[in-house]
Amino acid sequence: MWFILMPYIFLVIIYIFVFGVHKEDPPPGSITSAIFKCLPVAYLLFLMVIVPWIEPHQSSYRYAICAGYIFSLIGDCCLNWPKHYFVQGLVFFALAQLSYTYALGFSPFGLPTMLVYCVVAALILKVIIPNVKQTHLRVAVIFYVLLLGLVGWRATVRYKERRHWDTWMAMVAAIIFATSDFLIAFNRWKVRFSRAVLFIMMTYYVAQLMYASSVLLPVFEAVRKIRFMGV
């Protein structure tokens, strides 16, 4: 499976180094940089759409993850100009998180895991919220952090219920995605740190890669089994 992901890595490298994301002070966003910023995730979305539909029970999971990618792509475009479209980007990424939550499901419930994520979300909000001055942004950030906790909770419970590579990838994706968004908030409202955009984008791209892998891995495992059985 991994060879089909090489173009993704190549596209990420192009975006980071051609458009100066790796620099201390990256240049402002442009239409061209927005296109190249979206290309890696668009490629993963393309892969998830074209791979064979071998396991029908995976279809709702795949549909929901693909929907999350579409919302993420729109959010990426908005956040390419964060001074003007930050709230809009937050809205679309919230829709992406809701899509991921739907994909992960709500059974079993996993109360102890939920409590752990509630504590983590509360700690994050304690660090970030005092520095968010605008009321509408405070509400948006609180809602979004709770959404990230929701996704992490559902991904972790799903992995505990069925310990497999695809559920592990989804759990890691949720955690790394939350880490990327925490870095955005920390850099914006707490302390600006060196090469923040580089760390934010790298963690974001890893998270999206893991979500896509959680969709693709079961398909390629099924293909391998079919070939092994000579069907």
Phi and psi in degrees as a GROMACS rama.xvg file:
@    title "Ramachandran Plot"
@    xaxis  label "Phi"
@    yaxis  label "Psi"
@TYPE xy
-67.896  -24.0252  TRP-2
-66.4029  -29.5789  PHE-3
-74.2116  -10.2036  ILE-4
-90.9592  -7.24306  LEU-5
-60.3451  -41.5456  MET-6
-58.9168  -33.7935  PRO-7
-61.2703  -48.2988  TYR-8
-61.225  -41.6067  ILE-9
-61.5461  -43.6351  PHE-10
-65.4637  -38.1764  LEU-11
-63.0513  -45.1422  VAL-12
-61.899  -42.7724  ILE-13
-59.0233  -48.741  ILE-14
-61.3037  -45.0258  TYR-15
-66.908  -42.434  ILE-16
-94.2726  -32.6179  PHE-17
-74.0273  -35.6459  VAL-18
-101.822  15.9002  PHE-19
70.9779  21.0887  GLY-20
-64.8212  -27.7176  VAL-21
-76.887  -8.85156  HIS-22
-80.482  162.835  LYS-23
-59.5236  -41.0809  GLU-24
-129.914  87.1757  ASP-25
-59.9219  148.417  PRO-26
-67.029  159.933  PRO-27
-63.4602  158.412  PRO-28
-67.8595  154.852  GLY-29
-142.118  171.106  SER-30
-60.0065  -42.9286  ILE-31
-64.366  -44.715  THR-32
-65.9513  -32.733  SER-33
-64.2297  -40.8728  ALA-34
-63.3733  -47.6987  ILE-35
-71.0948  -28.329  PHE-36
-64.1495  -37.3723  LYS-37
-83.393  -21.8718  CYS-38
-56.6296  -43.4848  LEU-39
-59.1749  -46.4745  PRO-40
-69.0622  -36.5252  VAL-41
-62.1288  -36.5405  ALA-42
-65.1085  -43.3563  TYR-43
-62.5095  -40.858  LEU-44
-60.8963  -42.3879  LEU-45
-59.0708  -44.838  PHE-46
-60.9973  -43.6095  LEU-47
-66.775  -27.2085  MET-48
-78.1683  -37.2784  VAL-49
-91.333  -18.1393  ILE-50
-65.2775  151.429  VAL-51
-61.085  147.611  PRO-52
-91.632  74.9757  TRP-53
-83.798  -34.7014  ILE-54
-113.756  97.6534  GLU-55
-58.333  -32.4568  PRO-56
-67.1637  -14.172  HIS-57
-87.4989  -4.30199  GLN-58
-63.4869  -42.5449  SER-59
-65.9883  -37.4483  SER-60
-62.5457  -46.4766  TYR-61
-64.9658  -44.1775  ARG-62
-56.7666  -44.7866  TYR-63
-68.2676  -41.2736  ALA-64
-64.7977  -41.3181  ILE-65
-61.641  -40.9279  CYS-66
-61.3232  -41.3493  ALA-67
-60.2084  -36.6483  GLY-68
-68.3632  -38.6005  TYR-69
-62.5672  -46.3335  ILE-70
-62.7882  -37.9651  PHE-71
-63.5183  -39.7786  SER-72
-62.0601  -41.834  LEU-73
-66.5258  -41.4941  ILE-74
-61.6382  -39.2754  GLY-75
-58.5714  -43.8875  ASP-76
-62.0934  -43.7621  CYS-77
-61.7166  -45.2317  CYS-78
-76.6823  -4.21087  LEU-79
-68.0741  -21.231  ASN-80
-126.513  71.4714  TRP-81
-63.1668  -26.2305  PRO-82
-68.9443  -24.6149  LYS-83
-107.772  -32.4022  HIS-84
-129.067  32.034  TYR-85
-65.047  -46.3958  PHE-86
-64.3433  -41.5436  VAL-87
-61.5076  -41.6951  GLN-88
-62.0437  -40.417  GLY-89
-62.1463  -39.722  LEU-90
-63.0683  -45.7058  VAL-91
-70.0281  -34.7053  PHE-92
-71.9701  -28.5259  PHE-93
-64.1737  -41.2447  ALA-94
-63.6688  -36.496  LEU-95
-63.0854  -43.7942  ALA-96
-64.2292  -37.3444  GLN-97
-64.1387  -37.8276  LEU-98
-64.3001  -43.2294  SER-99
-64.2745  -37.6751  TYR-100
-62.5237  -43.5553  THR-101
-60.7746  -40.7827  TYR-102
-62.0572  -38.7047  ALA-103
-78.172  -25.4852  LEU-104
80.2147  176.232  GLY-105
-124.991  21.6394  PHE-106
-133.562  130.538  SER-107
-73.2685  172.58  PRO-108
-74.6659  -52.7803  PHE-109
72.971  60.7978  GLY-110
-59.4182  -47.0738  LEU-111
-58.3903  -40.9138  PRO-112
-64.506  -39.8829  THR-113
-60.4131  -42.6267  MET-114
-63.8714  -37.833  LEU-115
-62.1536  -46.2099  VAL-116
-68.7912  -30.4183  TYR-117
-63.5487  -41.4785  CYS-118
-64.5896  -45.3595  VAL-119
-61.4863  -44.6112  VAL-120
-61.9121  -40.4658  ALA-121
-63.5264  -40.5095  ALA-122
-65.3958  -41.6917  LEU-123
-63.0169  -45.0698  ILE-124
-63.8048  -35.2248  LEU-125
-63.1477  -33.6428  LYS-126
-76.883  -40.7474  VAL-127
-90.7735  -48.1847  ILE-128
-58.1502  -40.237  ILE-129
-56.5008  -22.3736  PRO-130
-96.035  -4.61599  ASN-131
-91.7684  109.062  VAL-132
-85.6429  -37.2662  LYS-133
-75.4193  133.656  GLN-134
-62.0088  -44.7328  THR-135
-64.2797  -34.1148  HIS-136
-71.3266  -36.7262  LEU-137
-58.7957  -47.8267  ARG-138
-61.195  -44.7609  VAL-139
-63.3962  -43.273  ALA-140
-66.7367  -43.6348  VAL-141
-59.3199  -47.2421  ILE-142
-61.04  -42.8018  PHE-143
-68.9054  -40.6667  TYR-144
-62.9715  -40.5538  VAL-145
-63.5961  -36.6496  LEU-146
-63.6385  -43.0599  LEU-147
-61.2332  -40.8371  LEU-148
-63.6624  -38.934  GLY-149
-60.7455  -47.2061  LEU-150
-63.8314  -44.6571  VAL-151
-60.5587  -42.0687  GLY-152
-60.005  -50.0762  TRP-153
-66.5342  -38.0477  ARG-154
-66.6064  -39.346  ALA-155
-68.8513  -43.6648  THR-156
-62.7227  -40.5116  VAL-157
-61.895  -40.479  ARG-158
-66.9182  -41.1869  TYR-159
-63.1759  -33.8841  LYS-160
-72.4175  -39.6071  GLU-161
-138.58  95.4146  ARG-162
-79.1676  100.497  ARG-163
-147.078  165.196  HIS-164
-60.1922  -38.9448  TRP-165
-69.3533  -38.1884  ASP-166
-72.0323  -32.5215  THR-167
-65.1672  -41.6976  TRP-168
-63.1663  -40.6056  MET-169
-64.5767  -39.6234  ALA-170
-65.1758  -46.2008  MET-171
-62.9545  -38.7819  VAL-172
-59.2047  -45.6055  ALA-173
-62.3239  -41.2176  ALA-174
-69.3185  -43.2466  ILE-175
-69.8156  -36.7879  ILE-176
-59.692  -45.3897  PHE-177
-62.7422  -37.6195  ALA-178
-62.2643  -44.1909  THR-179
-59.6645  -45.0376  SER-180
-69.608  -33.2885  ASP-181
-63.6844  -38.9916  PHE-182
-63.1432  -38.0419  LEU-183
-60.1895  -49.9221  ILE-184
-65.0514  -43.0039  ALA-185
-63.1025  -43.2728  PHE-186
-70.8458  -31.3739  ASN-187
-81.528  -38.6624  ARG-188
-119.437  -11.1556  TRP-189
-112.997  -77.3985  LYS-190
-138.318  125.852  VAL-191
-74.7446  131.19  ARG-192
-125.093  161.475  PHE-193
-62.9186  135.675  SER-194
52.6136  41.8747  ARG-195
-59.7225  -43.9443  ALA-196
-62.3871  -37.4487  VAL-197
-61.7201  -49.216  LEU-198
-65.4472  -38.309  PHE-199
-63.1923  -47.3054  ILE-200
-71.6345  -36.0274  MET-201
-65.4139  -45.7442  MET-202
-65.8806  -37.0454  THR-203
-62.3375  -46.8382  TYR-204
-66.6891  -36.1076  TYR-205
-64.308  -43.4449  VAL-206
-61.2307  -45.885  ALA-207
-65.9675  -34.9643  GLN-208
-63.039  -40.2623  LEU-209
-68.0255  -40.0574  MET-210
-61.2899  -45.9178  TYR-211
-63.3516  -39.122  ALA-212
-64.4862  -32.8486  SER-213
-66.8237  -23.037  SER-214
-84.9708  -44.3305  VAL-215
-76.6357  -35.013  LEU-216
-58.642  -48.2573  LEU-217
-60.2754  -33.3818  PRO-218
-65.9607  -46.644  VAL-219
-71.665  -30.3491  PHE-220
-65.876  -39.9418  GLU-221
-64.8761  -41.4895  ALA-222
-61.2754  -42.4093  VAL-223
-62.1577  -41.3125  ARG-224
-65.471  -40.8189  LYS-225
-63.5672  -42.7371  ILE-226
-66.6372  -37.9054  ARG-227
-64.8495  -36.1925  PHE-228
-82.101  -9.90093  MET-229
74.3807  26.1197  GLY-230
